[in-house]
């Protein structure tokens, strides 16, 4: 793993309030339950790229950190 990517990811996980181990556990549980990678590895389509630009520019809907963590923990428990 690239050290710079690991450091950036761990900073995000820290802000979210989960450990790298918890994040990997959620990821592996989703792989097992979905029987594959739990997200698309395709290039984003035009609508997705527009949504990403909207969020990056301050438009669009954001989810609170608290709600995101709550959802992540639910996913971890049900997978």
N, C-alpha and C positions, 0 to 999 in steps of 0.2 A: 504494500500500500504506500502511496506517495505520502511522505510525512506532512507536506503542506495541506493536502486534501484531508488527511486524518485530523490535523489540528483545527482546520476550519469546521469540519463536521462535528468534532467534539465541542467546539464553542457553541454551535447551534444547539446541540443536544443539551448542553448545560443550561442554556437559556430556556429551553423547553421544560427542563426539569427531569430528564431521564438520562440514565447512564448509557454508555456505549453498549454494554452487555444487554440492557433492556431493549435497546433499539435493534440490536442484532437478533435477539430473541423474537421480537415482533416480526421482523423481516422473515426469519426462518419459519415461524408459525404460519405466516401468510403464504409462503412458498409451498408448505406442506398442504394447507387447506385449499389453495387455488390450483395446486399441481402445476405450478409454473411461477414465473416472476410476476409479482402482484401489481405491475404497472407496465405500460407500453414502452417498448424500446424503439418505437418508430419516431421519425422526425415529426414534431408537432404540426398539425394541420393549421390552416390560416386562422380558424376561429380560436384555437388554443394559443397561437402566437399573439393574437390580438388581446386575449385575456391576460396573458403574461405581461404584455406591454402596459395594459391598463393598471394592473396591480403595481408594477414597477414605477409608474408615473403618479401613483396616489389615487387612481380611480379604481372602481370595482369594490368587491366585498371581501373583507378580510375576516378571518376567524380569530377569536381571542386565543392567546396562548393557553389559558386555563381550559377552554373548551377543546382545543387540540389535544392537550395532554390527557384529558378525560376520555376522548375518543380513542387515543392510542392505547390506553390501559384497557378499555373495553375490548378492543380488537385482540390484544394480547391474551385476555382471559378466555375469549370465545374460540380462539383458533386452536 
